Amino acid sequence: MNTLQQNIPLVSDLAQNIIGSEIIKLNGDINQLISKGIHIYNLTIGDFDSNIFPIPDLLKEEIIKAYQNNDTNYPPADGILPLRQQVSALLKRKLQLDYNENEILIAGGARPVIYAIYQTIVNPGEKVIYSVPSWNNNHYTYLSRAGSIQIETTPENNFMPLAKDIEPYIQEVALIALCSPQNPTGTVFKEEQLREIVDLVLNENERRKSLGIKPLYIMYDQVYWELVYTPYQHFNPVTINPKMKAYTVFVDGISKSLSATGIRVGWAFGPKEVITKMKAILTHIGAWAPKPEQVAVAKFMANTAAYDSFVENQKSELFTRLKLFYTGIKHLHQMNLPIDVIEPQAALYLTVKLNLNHRKTQDNQHFADADDILKYLLEKANVALVPFYAFGTGKNSEWFRLSVGTCKKEDIPEILSRFHVILENVKK
């Protein structure tokens, strides 16, 4: 084969240059260690061990019943009406948000919804603002052939973006991608933080309206909103200012609140004209939630007592684990070991800092970046966390995501003990 033939591209530029999931790559490395018989405490996965966190029994029964009843043909492109009605009722009952069934779109989880939002709102070459760390916005921006403006957030603000960070770019962008509770940090917007961003967007859209140009939208990913822990609260743009209903497209679903990541039922809600176009895009992709699961979720959500009871238990089980880790890590911090943590606010994540960059262990192992820290954790403690560079930060970040969705409570003291041992080996 000559040089010219070797250089002929085999795929599109988009496919050629796409980057795979950093978390999936990390889990591949972890699975290699497991295949060698090494027991790893894997705290990387934003998912649930379904033997520890099963879906509700009643939901499981309804799924089986739907298959037995042969509810296995195509669902409507925007989702079955009973499920859209139950989503509408849930939003009104628990968030005081008023969206009818024609402003709601059901899809196969949150990912197709997010993809459809980007494709519906952002033209190729237009720009998207999102904060880092955040989940997958870099990839969705790339898939949309859009430009990105990344806002580096800080622990002092719980890794949430501020209006003053967004303001310099407000006239340049088509979409602001926000997430609260935030993945990977498990932190939430304060009311005033979000209000200032809302005011920016409303003012900018007044300017755009006067010029006759397309408005600026917020994509508001609130998949974890049911899992916010006292005394923290969940806020959203439309409750803060009802005028934002025209400019906010929400991402939501049952994946986290009901441990139902594999059931693949998510939804968007927002302005009818945007939702209608998103439906048209997803119609051509076929990214529907399976009809039996839609039927079952609608029936389960209609049982508000069972739904609320499960969610409260889910919150309790997750918070118990997060609090145990938080208390233990704070104790290690107070012992002057190079570790710190942010108080758990929401979701199944804890934000942990390992202050190891440019330090050495007693046996002169050097830490240059997050990869060195991750390798040390895996090899010396058999513990795996996700470095924040998997969510868009640089590799010099010392912050990591700890996920408790696959964690047994009885394993937490042992994991904390392993942190203690390996951190004692780091030179002061």
Secondary structure, DSSP 8 states (H G I E B T S, - for coil): --HHHHTS--S-HHHHH----HHHHHHHHHHHHHHTT---EE---SS--TTTS---HHHHHHHHHHHHTT--S---TT--HHHHHHHHHHHHHHH-----GGGEEEESSHHHHHHHHHHHH--TT-EEEEEES-SSHHHHHHHTT-EEEEEE--GGGTT---HHHHGGGTTTEEEEEEESS-TTT-----HHHHHHHHHHHHHHHHHHHHHT----EEEEE-TTGGGB-TT-----HHHH-GGGGGTEEEEEESTTTTS-TTT--EEEE--HHHHHHHHHHHHHHT----HHHHHHHHHHHH-HHHHHHHHHHHHHHHHHHHHHHHHHHHHHHHTT-SEEE----BTTEEEEEE--TT-BBTT--B--SHHHHHHHIIIII-EE-EEGGGGT--TT--EEEEE-TT--GGGHHHHHHHHHHHHHTB--
